[in-house]
Amino acid sequence: MIKLLRVDHRLLHGQVAFSWTNALGIDCILIANDGVPKDDLRKTTLKLSKPNGVKLVIKTVDDAVAAINSGVTDKYKLFVIVESIHDARRMVEGCPAVREVNLGGTKKTEDKRALNKFIFATPADVEDIRAMVSAGAEVELRQVPSDGKVKAQDVI
């Protein structure tokens, strides 16, 4: 069962590893990213960040979609983490089971505008958010579980 899909450019770090893991009661984290499976250094770093007692799986976005749709992940309380808003859209469009998307952190760059103090989006990102909402996903901005949910459509 997918508990939540989170967009965080840092992928797995203390805040995600502990506050979200505890709040969601998950037993498996799935990192869906096209670069990490080929990058041994990043994989090792992510494995070191994983909380004890939680399984960590790292797959490309397409492989993550296939695994979820095959049912192999059904036995887990799954927390899916992607690096970009576009990858979240790929997950939502590819997996009917992904219905909740948390925008938790994206990098600030010159071509992005602030949606709040931790989410920065290009016009293409805003279109991806609109597409996810249109597909029936609840897309919210929230950095930590104790923050109040802000619906993405209210800030874009």
Secondary structure, 3 states (H helix, E strand, C coil): CEEEEEEECCCCCHHHHHHHHHHHCCCEEEEECCCHHHCHHHHHHHHHHCCCCCEEEEECHHHHHHHHHHCCCCCCCEEEEECCHHHHHHHHHHCCCCCEEEEEECCCCCCCEECCCCCEECHHHHHHHHHHHHCCCEEEECCCCCCCCEEHHHCC
